[in-house]
């Protein structure tokens, strides 16, 4: 919701070149009808799940300001329940592992602050390997994870793995019913292409305070336990996070329009566009869906390092971008009008 939120899914993206702008009206664009998979959801990545469990528990121990958010608040009580069944030496090893994260990786932003994105990517690649030998992470982190690994595997991993499998089944059913309509809407709206072999999604019992995030390494991690990622919320989340792959292209498109009217592009505008567009895409297939930007109170939060909360962008988006989503004008006309209206906001 490149994480849901403080930015709750924070900005990120992979490098790429801008696609040419759409020049025709929205009604003339053709939705995708490809039978290729839209998402490739993985559920069995043991080390990734352990890494994120320790990460959120470490943030709780360090008392970071997001450690009580709904998406992660259940982790400490779950850990305490599991610890009761462990021997004293196992409890000690687990406590030391959490503390090591609390003093290190848990103090880093998962989306963009080194070395978290690189460690997360390495954990995703490690899958369910027996050890982390040869995995490109520092020796101290490897030692912490390998010491905690056997304890996690027998105590919490079975439940987390089951939650991952259930989440994938639920989301795959929704993607099967609505995915092509949503994909057609967002790709034609943005004028950009979705990966032909589907976008990879990594499930984890926990991910971060927003319930989901996309790191600057392009790794999309979604919590299978968070309320904010279930059912239609989860459907919006996977498309939202997948849309971050276009952040660089969107900055290019916005920059081209900003130069014509001599204004600056707000750093959180691409993220705000995703919030509006992804929620509208889901609402078009299920009108009862409440956009996550409203349900989670995202408008009042600071996003992507912006100096002010995202609420300052809401009225311009409704005045300039929403009409485009309803079929009026071209993408670049809408982006230019949006920038003009944002420039007038005091």
KOLGUVEX-423000 format. One record per residue (C-alpha): residue number from 1; residue in three letters; x, y, z. Coordinates in steps of 0.001 Angstrom, whole numbers, plus 500000, padded with zeros to 6 digits. Layout:
% KOLGUVEX-423000
<resi=NUM resn=ALA xx=X yy=Y zz=Z>
...
END
This chain:
% KOLGUVEX-423000
<resi=1 resn=UNK xx=500000 yy=500000 zz=500000>
<resi=2 resn=UNK xx=507689 yy=501263 zz=497927>
<resi=3 resn=UNK xx=505382 yy=499054 zz=501664>
<resi=4 resn=UNK xx=500796 yy=500260 zz=502655>
<resi=5 resn=UNK xx=501791 yy=502811 zz=504448>
<resi=6 resn=UNK xx=503578 yy=505610 zz=505288>
<resi=7 resn=UNK xx=503400 yy=505246 zz=502336>
<resi=8 resn=UNK xx=502344 yy=503035 zz=503037>
<resi=9 resn=UNK xx=503480 yy=501432 zz=500251>
<resi=10 resn=UNK xx=506322 yy=503640 zz=499412>
<resi=11 resn=UNK xx=507628 yy=504677 zz=496022>
<resi=12 resn=UNK xx=509915 yy=502571 zz=494099>
<resi=13 resn=UNK xx=510357 yy=501202 zz=490715>
<resi=14 resn=UNK xx=512675 yy=499664 zz=488235>
<resi=15 resn=UNK xx=514612 yy=501648 zz=485680>
<resi=16 resn=UNK xx=513056 yy=501902 zz=482275>
<resi=17 resn=UNK xx=512289 yy=504164 zz=479387>
<resi=18 resn=UNK xx=509062 yy=506100 zz=479104>
<resi=19 resn=UNK xx=506432 yy=504720 zz=476801>
<resi=20 resn=UNK xx=504866 yy=507133 zz=474347>
<resi=21 resn=UNK xx=501908 yy=509049 zz=475691>
<resi=22 resn=UNK xx=498372 yy=508132 zz=474789>
<resi=23 resn=UNK xx=496857 yy=510525 zz=472298>
<resi=24 resn=UNK xx=493365 yy=509173 zz=471924>
<resi=25 resn=UNK xx=490331 yy=509288 zz=474259>
<resi=26 resn=UNK xx=490046 yy=506725 zz=476999>
<resi=27 resn=UNK xx=487059 yy=505057 zz=475349>
<resi=28 resn=UNK xx=489126 yy=504128 zz=472306>
<resi=29 resn=UNK xx=491739 yy=502167 zz=474237>
<resi=30 resn=UNK xx=491609 yy=498389 zz=474111>
<resi=31 resn=UNK xx=491781 yy=496383 zz=477340>
<resi=32 resn=UNK xx=494215 yy=493496 zz=477629>
<resi=33 resn=UNK xx=492774 yy=490067 zz=476876>
<resi=34 resn=UNK xx=495993 yy=488073 zz=477337>
<resi=35 resn=UNK xx=495762 yy=484664 zz=478984>
<resi=36 resn=UNK xx=499263 yy=485035 zz=480457>
<resi=37 resn=UNK xx=499470 yy=485075 zz=484271>
<resi=38 resn=UNK xx=499100 yy=488510 zz=485815>
<resi=39 resn=UNK xx=500888 yy=487587 zz=489039>
<resi=40 resn=UNK xx=503287 yy=484815 zz=490022>
<resi=41 resn=UNK xx=502611 yy=484305 zz=493706>
<resi=42 resn=UNK xx=505120 yy=482356 zz=495797>
<resi=43 resn=UNK xx=504278 yy=480970 zz=499229>
<resi=44 resn=UNK xx=507151 yy=478711 zz=500314>
<resi=45 resn=UNK xx=509992 yy=481156 zz=500987>
<resi=46 resn=UNK xx=510985 yy=480139 zz=504487>
<resi=47 resn=UNK xx=513914 yy=482536 zz=504907>
<resi=48 resn=UNK xx=511937 yy=485529 zz=503622>
<resi=49 resn=UNK xx=509200 yy=484811 zz=506167>
<resi=50 resn=UNK xx=511678 yy=484431 zz=509024>
<resi=51 resn=UNK xx=513441 yy=487639 zz=507978>
<resi=52 resn=UNK xx=510211 yy=489639 zz=508072>
<resi=53 resn=UNK xx=509006 yy=488098 zz=511337>
<resi=54 resn=UNK xx=512255 yy=489116 zz=513005>
<resi=55 resn=UNK xx=512074 yy=492507 zz=511302>
<resi=56 resn=UNK xx=508649 yy=493437 zz=512719>
<resi=57 resn=UNK xx=509442 yy=491928 zz=516132>
<resi=58 resn=UNK xx=512663 yy=493937 zz=516167>
<resi=59 resn=UNK xx=510749 yy=497110 zz=515399>
<resi=60 resn=UNK xx=508394 yy=496341 zz=518262>
<resi=61 resn=UNK xx=511338 yy=495808 zz=520621>
<resi=62 resn=UNK xx=512919 yy=499047 zz=519383>
<resi=63 resn=UNK xx=509550 yy=500786 zz=519842>
<resi=64 resn=UNK xx=509530 yy=502412 zz=516431>
<resi=65 resn=UNK xx=506574 yy=504675 zz=515769>
<resi=66 resn=UNK xx=504934 yy=502204 zz=513382>
<resi=67 resn=UNK xx=505370 yy=499060 zz=515495>
<resi=68 resn=UNK xx=501790 yy=499151 zz=516781>
<resi=69 resn=UNK xx=500118 yy=499479 zz=513389>
<resi=70 resn=UNK xx=497419 yy=496905 zz=512688>
<resi=71 resn=UNK xx=499445 yy=494981 zz=510099>
<resi=72 resn=UNK xx=502213 yy=494145 zz=512591>
<resi=73 resn=UNK xx=500609 yy=494477 zz=516036>
<resi=74 resn=UNK xx=499798 yy=490764 zz=516132>
<resi=75 resn=UNK xx=503426 yy=489689 zz=515812>
<resi=76 resn=UNK xx=504605 yy=490156 zz=519445>
<resi=77 resn=UNK xx=501609 yy=488294 zz=520965>
<resi=78 resn=UNK xx=502071 yy=485484 zz=518433>
<resi=79 resn=UNK xx=505754 yy=485284 zz=519299>
<resi=80 resn=UNK xx=504974 yy=485137 zz=523017>
<resi=81 resn=UNK xx=502508 yy=482273 zz=522528>
<resi=82 resn=UNK xx=505097 yy=480281 zz=520620>
<resi=83 resn=UNK xx=507871 yy=480951 zz=523115>
<resi=84 resn=UNK xx=505911 yy=479227 zz=525895>
<resi=85 resn=UNK xx=506444 yy=475901 zz=524153>
<resi=86 resn=UNK xx=510208 yy=476303 zz=523765>
<resi=87 resn=UNK xx=513056 yy=475190 zz=525984>
<resi=88 resn=UNK xx=514957 yy=477852 zz=527901>
<resi=89 resn=UNK xx=517964 yy=477786 zz=525567>
<resi=90 resn=UNK xx=515704 yy=478160 zz=522532>
<resi=91 resn=UNK xx=513924 yy=481093 zz=524156>
<resi=92 resn=UNK xx=517319 yy=482700 zz=524750>
<resi=93 resn=UNK xx=518463 yy=482205 zz=521134>
<resi=94 resn=UNK xx=515190 yy=483611 zz=519821>
<resi=95 resn=UNK xx=515358 yy=486644 zz=522115>
<resi=96 resn=UNK xx=518938 yy=487313 zz=521015>
<resi=97 resn=UNK xx=517888 yy=487083 zz=517366>
<resi=98 resn=UNK xx=515078 yy=489614 zz=517827>
<resi=99 resn=UNK xx=517418 yy=491948 zz=519693>
<resi=100 resn=UNK xx=520002 yy=491681 zz=516915>
<resi=101 resn=UNK xx=517358 yy=492843 zz=514431>
<resi=102 resn=UNK xx=516118 yy=495532 zz=516845>
<resi=103 resn=UNK xx=519622 yy=497011 zz=516933>
<resi=104 resn=UNK xx=520259 yy=496585 zz=513212>
<resi=105 resn=UNK xx=517987 yy=495760 zz=510282>
<resi=106 resn=UNK xx=514764 yy=496663 zz=512099>
<resi=107 resn=UNK xx=515961 yy=500265 zz=512329>
<resi=108 resn=UNK xx=516095 yy=500467 zz=508521>
<resi=109 resn=UNK xx=513277 yy=501359 zz=506162>
<resi=110 resn=UNK xx=512350 yy=498128 zz=504380>
<resi=111 resn=UNK xx=511600 yy=499856 zz=501099>
<resi=112 resn=UNK xx=514746 yy=501769 zz=500341>
<resi=113 resn=UNK xx=517273 yy=501939 zz=503177>
<resi=114 resn=UNK xx=520347 yy=499741 zz=502730>
<resi=115 resn=UNK xx=520906 yy=496950 zz=503418>
<resi=116 resn=UNK xx=517248 yy=495950 zz=503882>
<resi=117 resn=UNK xx=516245 yy=495798 zz=500172>
<resi=118 resn=UNK xx=519291 yy=493684 zz=499299>
<resi=119 resn=UNK xx=518785 yy=491330 zz=502251>
<resi=120 resn=UNK xx=515100 yy=490925 zz=501388>
<resi=121 resn=UNK xx=515940 yy=490101 zz=497770>
<resi=122 resn=UNK xx=518524 yy=487568 zz=498918>
<resi=123 resn=UNK xx=516025 yy=485928 zz=501262>
<resi=124 resn=UNK xx=513492 yy=485636 zz=498451>
<resi=125 resn=UNK xx=516113 yy=483929 zz=496290>
<resi=126 resn=UNK xx=517069 yy=481586 zz=499161>
<resi=127 resn=UNK xx=513585 yy=480071 zz=499193>
<resi=128 resn=UNK xx=513427 yy=477113 zz=501569>
<resi=129 resn=UNK xx=517089 yy=476110 zz=501397>
<resi=130 resn=UNK xx=518495 yy=474209 zz=504376>
<resi=131 resn=UNK xx=521152 yy=476869 zz=505040>
<resi=132 resn=UNK xx=522143 yy=480307 zz=503825>
<resi=133 resn=UNK xx=525592 yy=479217 zz=502673>
<resi=134 resn=UNK xx=526577 yy=481237 zz=499630>
<resi=135 resn=UNK xx=523665 yy=483670 zz=499986>
<resi=136 resn=UNK xx=524947 yy=487251 zz=499437>
<resi=137 resn=UNK xx=524320 yy=488748 zz=502893>
<resi=138 resn=UNK xx=526732 yy=489820 zz=505615>
<resi=139 resn=UNK xx=528063 yy=487200 zz=507991>
<resi=140 resn=UNK xx=526357 yy=488653 zz=511076>
<resi=141 resn=UNK xx=522897 yy=488569 zz=509490>
<resi=142 resn=UNK xx=523509 yy=485042 zz=508198>
<resi=143 resn=UNK xx=524458 yy=483872 zz=511694>
<resi=144 resn=UNK xx=521342 yy=485430 zz=513257>
<resi=145 resn=UNK xx=519015 yy=483875 zz=510701>
<resi=146 resn=UNK xx=520598 yy=480428 zz=510780>
<resi=147 resn=UNK xx=520500 yy=480308 zz=514589>
<resi=148 resn=UNK xx=516845 yy=481359 zz=514619>
<resi=149 resn=UNK xx=515889 yy=479211 zz=511633>
<resi=150 resn=UNK xx=515284 yy=475831 zz=513355>
<resi=151 resn=UNK xx=513229 yy=477528 zz=516079>
<resi=152 resn=UNK xx=511079 yy=479404 zz=513583>
<resi=153 resn=UNK xx=510657 yy=476348 zz=511358>
<resi=154 resn=UNK xx=509043 yy=474244 zz=514072>
<resi=155 resn=UNK xx=507217 yy=476971 zz=515987>
<resi=156 resn=UNK xx=505750 yy=479626 zz=513684>
<resi=157 resn=UNK xx=506507 yy=478633 zz=510093>
<resi=158 resn=UNK xx=503730 yy=475997 zz=509777>
<resi=159 resn=UNK xx=501035 yy=478600 zz=510551>
<resi=160 resn=UNK xx=502650 yy=481286 zz=508412>
<resi=161 resn=UNK xx=503051 yy=478887 zz=505504>
<resi=162 resn=UNK xx=499404 yy=477826 zz=505779>
<resi=163 resn=UNK xx=498346 yy=481485 zz=505792>
<resi=164 resn=UNK xx=500450 yy=482106 zz=502690>
<resi=165 resn=UNK xx=498777 yy=479221 zz=500853>
<resi=166 resn=UNK xx=495285 yy=480357 zz=501870>
<resi=167 resn=UNK xx=496003 yy=483945 zz=500840>
<resi=168 resn=UNK xx=497266 yy=482854 zz=497427>
<resi=169 resn=UNK xx=494176 yy=480744 zz=496845>
<resi=170 resn=UNK xx=491883 yy=483620 zz=497789>
<resi=171 resn=UNK xx=493678 yy=486220 zz=495675>
<resi=172 resn=UNK xx=494099 yy=483911 zz=492708>
<resi=173 resn=UNK xx=490342 yy=483372 zz=492707>
<resi=174 resn=UNK xx=489727 yy=487131 zz=492624>
<resi=175 resn=UNK xx=492381 yy=487666 zz=489954>
<resi=176 resn=UNK xx=490744 yy=484905 zz=487938>
<resi=177 resn=UNK xx=487398 yy=486677 zz=488124>
<resi=178 resn=UNK xx=488460 yy=490317 zz=487817>
<resi=179 resn=UNK xx=492142 yy=490433 zz=486932>
<resi=180 resn=UNK xx=491926 yy=490978 zz=483187>
<resi=181 resn=UNK xx=489415 yy=493816 zz=483581>
<resi=182 resn=UNK xx=491575 yy=495525 zz=486205>
<resi=183 resn=UNK xx=494752 yy=494979 zz=484220>
<resi=184 resn=UNK xx=493172 yy=496355 zz=481067>
<resi=185 resn=UNK xx=492028 yy=499443 zz=482938>
<resi=186 resn=UNK xx=495364 yy=500305 zz=484530>
<resi=187 resn=UNK xx=497557 yy=499513 zz=481521>
<resi=188 resn=UNK xx=495442 yy=501560 zz=479155>
<resi=189 resn=UNK xx=495130 yy=504372 zz=481686>
<resi=190 resn=UNK xx=498885 yy=504579 zz=482127>
<resi=191 resn=UNK xx=499789 yy=503597 zz=478585>
<resi=192 resn=UNK xx=502364 yy=501113 zz=479869>
<resi=193 resn=UNK xx=503024 yy=497407 zz=479605>
<resi=194 resn=UNK xx=502691 yy=494683 zz=482235>
<resi=195 resn=UNK xx=505392 yy=491964 zz=482359>
<resi=196 resn=UNK xx=504503 yy=489273 zz=479842>
<resi=197 resn=UNK xx=505298 yy=486474 zz=482303>
<resi=198 resn=UNK xx=503425 yy=488060 zz=485210>
<resi=199 resn=UNK xx=504589 yy=490176 zz=488135>
<resi=200 resn=UNK xx=506239 yy=488242 zz=491017>
<resi=201 resn=UNK xx=504554 yy=488470 zz=494418>
<resi=202 resn=UNK xx=506232 yy=487104 zz=497554>
<resi=203 resn=UNK xx=503964 yy=486190 zz=500462>
<resi=204 resn=UNK xx=505095 yy=486416 zz=504069>
<resi=205 resn=UNK xx=503232 yy=486071 zz=507331>
<resi=206 resn=UNK xx=504345 yy=489633 zz=508052>
<resi=207 resn=UNK xx=505939 yy=492241 zz=505815>
<resi=208 resn=UNK xx=505931 yy=495719 zz=507330>
<resi=209 resn=UNK xx=503664 yy=498252 zz=509006>
<resi=210 resn=UNK xx=501542 yy=498736 zz=505875>
<resi=211 resn=UNK xx=500980 yy=495060 zz=505214>
<resi=212 resn=UNK xx=502720 yy=495215 zz=501837>
<resi=213 resn=UNK xx=505586 yy=496974 zz=500120>
<resi=214 resn=UNK xx=507688 yy=497047 zz=496972>
<resi=215 resn=UNK xx=511374 yy=497569 zz=497636>
<resi=216 resn=UNK xx=513779 yy=499512 zz=495468>
<resi=217 resn=UNK xx=515093 yy=496106 zz=494383>
<resi=218 resn=UNK xx=511684 yy=495429 zz=492799>
<resi=219 resn=UNK xx=510691 yy=492786 zz=495359>
<resi=220 resn=UNK xx=506972 yy=492892 zz=496203>
<resi=221 resn=UNK xx=506230 yy=491413 zz=499638>
<resi=222 resn=UNK xx=502665 yy=491065 zz=500909>
<resi=223 resn=UNK xx=501543 yy=489930 zz=504352>
<resi=224 resn=UNK xx=499217 yy=486945 zz=504299>
<resi=225 resn=UNK xx=497960 yy=487774 zz=507816>
<resi=226 resn=UNK xx=497203 yy=491503 zz=507696>
<resi=227 resn=UNK xx=493536 yy=492525 zz=507517>
<resi=228 resn=UNK xx=494485 yy=495221 zz=505002>
<resi=229 resn=UNK xx=495583 yy=492602 zz=502464>
<resi=230 resn=UNK xx=492580 yy=490289 zz=502535>
<resi=231 resn=UNK xx=489934 yy=489779 zz=499839>
<resi=232 resn=UNK xx=489221 yy=492913 zz=497764>
<resi=233 resn=UNK xx=491746 yy=494873 zz=499819>
<resi=234 resn=UNK xx=494345 yy=492311 zz=498817>
<resi=235 resn=UNK xx=493263 yy=492540 zz=495202>
<resi=236 resn=UNK xx=493767 yy=496301 zz=495230>
<resi=237 resn=UNK xx=497070 yy=495858 zz=497055>
<resi=238 resn=UNK xx=498679 yy=493485 zz=494556>
<resi=239 resn=UNK xx=497817 yy=495717 zz=491623>
<resi=240 resn=UNK xx=498840 yy=498837 zz=493573>
<resi=241 resn=UNK xx=502241 yy=497422 zz=494416>
<resi=242 resn=UNK xx=502711 yy=496044 zz=490922>
<resi=243 resn=UNK xx=502099 yy=499506 zz=489485>
<resi=244 resn=UNK xx=505193 yy=500787 zz=491259>
<resi=245 resn=UNK xx=507224 yy=499127 zz=488522>
<resi=246 resn=UNK xx=506282 yy=502155 zz=486411>
<resi=247 resn=UNK xx=507383 yy=504858 zz=488870>
<resi=248 resn=UNK xx=510315 yy=505966 zz=486757>
<resi=249 resn=UNK xx=508230 yy=506112 zz=483583>
<resi=250 resn=UNK xx=505537 yy=508075 zz=485400>
<resi=251 resn=UNK xx=508129 yy=510572 zz=486645>
<resi=252 resn=UNK xx=509296 yy=511009 zz=483055>
<resi=253 resn=UNK xx=505743 yy=511584 zz=481817>
<resi=254 resn=UNK xx=505008 yy=514038 zz=484633>
<resi=255 resn=UNK xx=508315 yy=515820 zz=484102>
<resi=256 resn=UNK xx=507570 yy=516341 zz=480407>
<resi=257 resn=UNK xx=504288 yy=518057 zz=481268>
<resi=258 resn=UNK xx=505777 yy=520008 zz=484171>
<resi=259 resn=UNK xx=508362 yy=521579 zz=481891>
<resi=260 resn=UNK xx=505682 yy=522929 zz=479580>
<resi=261 resn=UNK xx=504102 yy=524923 zz=482418>
<resi=262 resn=UNK xx=507263 yy=525546 zz=484477>
<resi=263 resn=UNK xx=506239 yy=523724 zz=487662>
<resi=264 resn=UNK xx=507828 yy=520998 zz=489790>
<resi=265 resn=UNK xx=506542 yy=517456 zz=490171>
<resi=266 resn=UNK xx=505601 yy=516646 zz=493794>
<resi=267 resn=UNK xx=507643 yy=513677 zz=494935>
<resi=268 resn=UNK xx=504553 yy=511837 zz=496193>
<resi=269 resn=UNK xx=502405 yy=512443 zz=493110>
<resi=270 resn=UNK xx=503188 yy=509125 zz=491341>
<resi=271 resn=UNK xx=502193 yy=507273 zz=494502>
<resi=272 resn=UNK xx=499011 yy=509303 zz=494824>
<resi=273 resn=UNK xx=498138 yy=508457 zz=491225>
<resi=274 resn=UNK xx=498482 yy=504769 zz=492068>
<resi=275 resn=UNK xx=496209 yy=505049 zz=495096>
<resi=276 resn=UNK xx=493480 yy=506631 zz=492999>
<resi=277 resn=UNK xx=493871 yy=504489 zz=489893>
<resi=278 resn=UNK xx=494202 yy=501084 zz=491567>
<resi=279 resn=UNK xx=491207 yy=501678 zz=493814>
<resi=280 resn=UNK xx=489097 yy=502895 zz=490907>
<resi=281 resn=UNK xx=490074 yy=499814 zz=488898>
<resi=282 resn=UNK xx=488803 yy=497532 zz=491676>
<resi=283 resn=UNK xx=485654 yy=499604 zz=492231>
<resi=284 resn=UNK xx=484774 yy=499187 zz=488567>
<resi=285 resn=UNK xx=484516 yy=495438 zz=489016>
<resi=286 resn=UNK xx=483069 yy=495560 zz=492545>
<resi=287 resn=UNK xx=481278 yy=498798 zz=493417>
<resi=288 resn=UNK xx=481071 yy=497935 zz=497128>
<resi=289 resn=UNK xx=484857 yy=498110 zz=497506>
<resi=290 resn=UNK xx=486071 yy=500917 zz=499757>
<resi=291 resn=UNK xx=489321 yy=502410 zz=498395>
<resi=292 resn=UNK xx=492221 yy=501669 zz=500707>
<resi=293 resn=UNK xx=493371 yy=505275 zz=500543>
<resi=294 resn=UNK xx=490137 yy=506119 zz=502394>
<resi=295 resn=UNK xx=489764 yy=502982 zz=504523>
<resi=296 resn=UNK xx=493301 yy=503245 zz=505904>
<resi=297 resn=UNK xx=493381 yy=507015 zz=506334>
<resi=298 resn=UNK xx=496230 yy=507412 zz=503856>
<resi=299 resn=UNK xx=495352 yy=510978 zz=502891>
<resi=300 resn=UNK xx=496571 yy=512285 zz=506247>
<resi=301 resn=UNK xx=499946 yy=510540 zz=505983>
<resi=302 resn=UNK xx=503237 yy=511750 zz=504549>
<resi=303 resn=UNK xx=504291 yy=509730 zz=501527>
<resi=304 resn=UNK xx=507530 yy=509216 zz=499609>
<resi=305 resn=UNK xx=509447 yy=511856 zz=501546>
<resi=306 resn=UNK xx=507044 yy=514694 zz=500702>
<resi=307 resn=UNK xx=507069 yy=517756 zz=503003>
<resi=308 resn=UNK xx=503306 yy=517626 zz=503547>
<resi=309 resn=UNK xx=500528 yy=515041 zz=503901>
<resi=310 resn=UNK xx=498970 yy=513629 zz=500758>
<resi=311 resn=UNK xx=495624 yy=515319 zz=501451>
<resi=312 resn=UNK xx=496854 yy=518413 zz=499586>
<resi=313 resn=UNK xx=496726 yy=516353 zz=496370>
<resi=314 resn=UNK xx=493216 yy=514990 zz=496836>
<resi=315 resn=UNK xx=491170 yy=517822 zz=495316>
<resi=316 resn=UNK xx=493461 yy=518248 zz=492264>
<resi=317 resn=UNK xx=493292 yy=514496 zz=491648>
<resi=318 resn=UNK xx=489523 yy=514534 zz=491826>
<resi=319 resn=UNK xx=489330 yy=517561 zz=489520>
<resi=320 resn=UNK xx=491892 yy=516499 zz=486919>
<resi=321 resn=UNK xx=492636 yy=512768 zz=487101>
<resi=322 resn=UNK xx=489192 yy=511361 zz=487920>
<resi=323 resn=UNK xx=487627 yy=512833 zz=484735>
<resi=324 resn=UNK xx=490360 yy=511149 zz=482706>
<resi=325 resn=UNK xx=489582 yy=507838 zz=484411>
<resi=326 resn=UNK xx=485978 yy=508376 zz=483355>
<resi=327 resn=UNK xx=487042 yy=508713 zz=479721>
<resi=328 resn=UNK xx=487597 yy=512438 zz=479176>
<resi=329 resn=UNK xx=490724 yy=513674 zz=477405>
<resi=330 resn=UNK xx=494175 yy=512116 zz=477096>
<resi=331 resn=UNK xx=496651 yy=511039 zz=479719>
<resi=332 resn=UNK xx=499062 yy=513886 zz=479108>
<resi=333 resn=UNK xx=496294 yy=516482 zz=479129>
<resi=334 resn=UNK xx=495155 yy=515111 zz=482485>
<resi=335 resn=UNK xx=498688 yy=515139 zz=483887>
<resi=336 resn=UNK xx=499247 yy=518724 zz=482782>
<resi=337 resn=UNK xx=495944 yy=519889 zz=484279>
<resi=338 resn=UNK xx=496721 yy=517999 zz=487473>
<resi=339 resn=UNK xx=500080 yy=519740 zz=487825>
<resi=340 resn=UNK xx=498469 yy=523115 zz=487179>
<resi=341 resn=UNK xx=495920 yy=522562 zz=489914>
<resi=342 resn=UNK xx=498509 yy=521279 zz=492400>
<resi=343 resn=UNK xx=500619 yy=524393 zz=491771>
<resi=344 resn=UNK xx=497658 yy=526501 zz=492950>
<resi=345 resn=UNK xx=497311 yy=524644 zz=496260>
<resi=346 resn=UNK xx=498525 yy=526732 zz=499183>
END
